[in-house]
Amino acid sequence: MAPKTAKSPSKARPSNPSQTNSFDTRTPITPELQTPSPPNGPSSSSSSAAHVVPSPGGGMPVFFDSKGNKLAYPVPNGLSPAAINNTESLLRFVILALICGAAIGSRLFAVIRFESVIHEFDPWFNFRASKVLVNDGFYEFWNWFDPTAWYPLGRTVGTTLYPGLMVTSGLIWHALRAINMPVDIRNVCVMLAPGFAGLTAWSTYLFTAEMSTPSAGLLAAAFIAIAPGYISRSVAGSYDNEAIAIFILMASFYSWIKALKTGSSLWGMVTALFYAWMVAAWGGYVFITNMIPLHAFVLILMGRFNNRLYTAYSSWYAIGTIASMQVPFVEFLPIRTSEHMAALGVFGLLQLIAFVETVRRLVPGKQFQLLLRAFVVAVFVVSFAALVVLTFSGWIAPFAGRFYSLWDTGYAKIHMPIIASVSEHQPTAWPSFYFDLEMLIFFFPAGVYWCFKELRDEQVFIIIYAVLSAYFAGVMVRLMLVITPVVCVSAAIAFSKLLEAYIDPAIPSDAADESAVEDQPVSKSKAKKMAAAKQSQPFSFTGLLSGKSSSGIFALDTRFAVVSTLVLFLFVFVHHCTWVTSSAYSSPSVVLASRNQDGSQNIIDDFREAYYWIRQNTPKDAVVMSWWDYGYQIAGMADRPTLVDNNTWNNTHIATVGKAMSSSEDVAYPILRQHDVDYVLVIFGGLLGYSGDDINKFLWMVRIAQGVWPDEVQEVNYFTQRGEYAVDDRATPTMKNSLMYKMSYYRFPELFGGHPAQDRVRGQTIPQQPIVLDTLDEAFTSENWIVRIYKVKKEDAIGREHRAVTAWNGGKKLGKSASASASVGAGVKRGRPSM
């Protein structure tokens, strides 16, 4: 009897088929075709080579590796492990480089279609601050006082901003000049976000590889490279804090996981340095401040405290807190605000647990153990009581209003209307999740489930991150940016598990055994009996519906169908992300575009046209009043002082502007003169159909002003009796007499030549009765009527009221009733003098 030289497939199969390499490297073979032989009884000494067994029925042949394991398809079998590892490393490097290139290239639509220009509103202040940094030096930037902002108050800029973005751009600018590449700081600012997007893809790969496999890391990098949820904040020209913050976020989380897995204080220090960079760059650093302590606390509750956790957390907290306190805008907040108390509490808890564990090992005894537990409880109670006392005494600041708005979506509208007025602070609509994440939102729960299945320390981090970010993204649309990385990571884990299961040629032992039985040759009589038995059996489901295991999912046709479907998902995902990036997230707010009837592009450049007019036609010290949305753009492009801007630090100042806009000319004019306002700028989209104009924002101006002057400004006066917000004939007298309404619709009906004047945004017909402005003169109206600028009149030289001057210039005599009403509005008492 021939000796048994090969094991059965069920015994030789690796314990984890999903981790099997695509190339079997255990036994080299010659490239010549081997003689087919069954795995259980080879008749030659070449049993170490791969075998091909023809199917008895003349169908597909059966493949075996050198150990007798059944394969779905043949694989090369003569490669050395070193060659495979080198090839894998090279391919990973090339693929990751291509992904980083795709991350940068997909964000350049705005530059290609328009030009190298700064987008949105906040980036204009960041760009202006960056110019101060590179032109005047770091010391001047650190001590910069801007007298043109929040006129006449001014702003101490150096201590009221996060300088990380500007310092990063300044370092890049100096580095390029050091290697003889003189680049304008504007181009550095425009291209900063795409450049860091490539770094974000790289850091996401490293983070995901620690959670799962390198293949999952490559998928996660590819997903976050083109996911619209991240692209919305990182296109070329989007020079905001988030441009570098997401890279720092993922780098911080990666270094934290490395510190936790290795117990290295060096990695803990690296985490602290990334954390300090995050503190200097973005106010969202509070997410890291609470995410890492929560992870450590959950591990403690799960009984997974060890020296690695203690070393990693202690080194991060000690170094990171000290480093973060060097930022002037932060200073002592890490030890004096409620948002940071969780990190401090977990740090103290870890010291207490480490002390208890040390004493427990050194001092035995049940009574002492009981006393030690009592001591721990007492320390915890005393610490918690001290925290409560310090909070109520004011030494530790309570939670900010933004924090409460995350847990109560109606809090901001009642108590902080300025916060609620920002569109990106509104709750997220359900379609936004699919719009920004597409198929990833469906694979996201599957990846979280896989983390639950294994539940290693680092995967607990993913679960906590997923739960918290899913909630926060639901209550505030801006926080879609925070959930995007964890969705990409979780979806990549689930996607890679599917691909590995259906690409791996190894067939599980159960399926292999069943297939081996089916492939055994049988006699003709036995085959007839088996066929008759099958025909006599009643109908029953097969596959998943049968409730029994089946080897059908490991067949080549099933593998091809599943892999093809997944590849189709990837193609659709890429197409969706490219379309969203191109159509929705690559249009700078200062340059608009539309399509003509013939399909050609029409550039609408009203904003820069108006800002250039201000810069060229007004005095250097002319004060411009507008709603706070446009303050940074006016200061950055027009270089003129403004009353309010996007910093929104002074609620009363913003409410004053809101009161002036929502009041009549008699009430608004004294406000304008008291603040030395020379020009008033409003945005009007009724002619072109631009929905982001000031009339649509007008109710927020009313609400903010009402919060300070509830007796003078009331929102109900701007609605019709049926509760409608109308600008046509149904508009209330308060609405029609407001300064905002008059400036927006002044001379608007003249454009229609006697036909009904249609507001294309509100879909309402504006009354034909001409609007008269007494205290303002129209100074400039842009080509498409989007930007309208009015010059504030000075006091009359001979002391007449502006309404009387307007009537006189129009050849009319001011009626007594009108004059009297104007006098009452101005607060002047007229009539017969008392004796």
Disulfide bonds with the S-S distance in Angstrom:
none
